[in-house]
């Protein structure tokens, strides 16, 4: 939209963001969409009391309301007259920009991030409290108490037999 001033571009982008948020939060129900050769068009209805049906034109930051209708039936009929061959039910697939935005937000979303469990820290316990199968804890406790450990026999093997 090179013909627009900066303030007009901001206004169009702000309206597009409002439409996106309304769709995302379930306030604007999209009935059908189509591709008109240049961009995506859609028809939907605002779900609040007295909500109008709208004809949407454009994608991403250029999405705007092109027409309004009093009922969903009128909107769908008008939409079908123009886009019957390309018309598909439901909202249009996400654009590349929308997918990238979702991926970027998910990096910083603390509700989706799962922290790894803290690794178990080895615990030193006295020998009399060590479990029967806890050989590492038993050895660590012994080495702490006595320093270097050397294996030595008190009875010669020949005389033990």
C-alpha positions in Angstrom: 0.0 0.0 0.0 2.5 2.6 -1.1 -0.2 5.2 -1.6 -0.9 5.3 2.2 0.6 7.7 4.7 2.3 6.3 7.8 -0.8 7.0 10.0 -3.1 5.3 7.4 -0.8 2.2 7.4 -0.9 2.2 11.2 -4.7 2.4 11.2 -5.0 -0.5 8.7 -2.5 -2.6 10.7 -4.4 -1.9 13.9 -7.7 -2.9 12.3 -6.1 -6.1 11.0 -4.7 -6.9 14.5 -8.2 -6.3 16.0 -9.7 -8.7 13.4 -7.0 -11.3 14.1 -7.5 -11.0 17.9 -11.3 -11.4 17.4 -10.8 -14.6 15.4 -8.2 -15.9 17.8 -10.4 -15.2 20.9 -13.5 -16.8 19.3 -15.4 -13.5 19.0 -15.4 -13.7 15.2 -16.6 -17.0 13.7 -15.3 -17.5 10.1 -17.8 -19.4 8.0 -15.9 -19.8 4.7 -12.8 -18.6 2.9 -11.5 -18.4 -0.6 -8.4 -17.2 -2.6 -9.4 -14.5 -5.1 -6.2 -14.8 -7.1 -4.3 -12.1 -5.1 -5.1 -12.7 -1.5 -7.4 -14.5 0.9 -11.0 -13.5 1.4 -13.3 -14.7 4.1 -16.8 -14.3 5.5 -17.7 -14.5 9.2 -20.0 -13.3 12.0 -19.3 -11.5 15.3 -20.8 -13.7 18.0 -21.7 -11.0 20.5 -25.3 -9.8 20.7 -26.3 -7.9 17.6 -23.1 -9.0 15.9 -22.8 -8.2 12.2 -21.6 -10.5 9.5 -18.5 -9.3 7.7 -16.7 -9.9 4.4 -12.9 -9.8 5.1 -10.3 -9.1 2.5 -6.5 -9.6 2.8 -4.1 -11.4 5.0 -1.8 -10.6 8.0 -1.4 -6.9 8.6 -3.5 -6.0 5.5 -6.7 -7.8 6.5 -9.7 -5.5 6.6 -13.4 -5.5 6.6 -14.6 -4.9 3.1 -18.4 -5.2 3.7 -20.9 -5.8 6.5 -24.2 -7.7 6.5 -27.1 -7.9 8.8 -27.2 -11.7 8.9 -24.9 -14.7 8.2 -27.2 -15.9 5.5 -26.9 -12.6 3.5 -23.1 -12.6 4.0 -22.7 -16.2 2.8 -25.0 -15.7 -0.2 -23.0 -12.6 -1.3 -19.7 -14.4 -0.7 -20.9 -17.5 -2.7 -22.0 -15.3 -5.7 -18.4 -14.0 -6.0 -16.3 -16.9 -4.9 -18.4 -20.1 -5.5 -15.6 -22.0 -7.3 -12.9 -21.3 -4.7 -15.1 -21.2 -1.6 -14.0 -23.5 1.3 -15.7 -24.0 4.6 -14.1 -22.6 7.8 -11.2 -20.3 8.4 -8.3 -20.1 6.0 -5.0 -22.0 6.8 -2.5 -19.9 8.8 -0.2 -17.8 6.8 3.6 -18.1 7.1 3.7 -14.9 9.1 1.0 -16.2 11.5 2.9 -19.5 12.0 6.2 -17.6 12.6 4.5 -15.4 15.2 3.1 -18.4 17.0 6.5 -20.1 17.1 8.1 -16.9 18.3 5.6 -16.5 21.1 5.8 -20.1 22.2 9.6 -19.6 23.0 8.7 -17.1 25.7 5.4 -18.7 26.9 6.1 -19.9 30.4 3.0 -22.1 30.4 4.2 -24.3 27.6 7.8 -24.5 28.8 8.5 -27.5 31.0 11.4 -27.3 33.3 13.6 -30.4 33.6 13.5 -32.1 36.9 16.5 -31.2 39.1 19.2 -33.9 38.9 19.5 -36.0 42.1 22.3 -34.7 44.3 24.4 -37.4 45.9 23.8 -37.4 49.6 26.4 -38.4 52.2 24.9 -40.4 55.0 26.5 -42.1 58.0 27.3 -45.8 57.5 24.6 -47.0 60.0 21.9 -45.1 58.1 22.9 -46.3 54.6 20.6 -48.7 52.8 21.8 -52.2 52.2 22.0 -51.6 48.4 23.4 -48.1 48.6 27.1 -49.0 48.1 28.1 -45.7 46.6 26.9 -43.8 49.7 28.5 -46.3 52.0 31.9 -46.0 50.2 31.7 -42.2 50.0 31.0 -42.0 53.7 33.9 -44.4 54.6 36.4 -42.5 52.3 35.4 -39.2 53.8 36.0 -40.5 57.3 39.2 -42.3 56.7 40.9 -40.6 53.7 42.9 -42.9 51.4 41.7 -46.5 51.4 44.0 -49.5 50.7 42.9 -53.0 50.6 44.9 -55.3 52.9 44.3 -58.7 54.3 44.8 -59.6 57.9 44.9 -63.4 57.4 47.2 -65.0 54.8 45.1 -67.0 52.3 47.1 -70.3 52.8 46.5 -70.4 56.5 42.8 -69.6 56.2 42.1 -72.9 54.5 
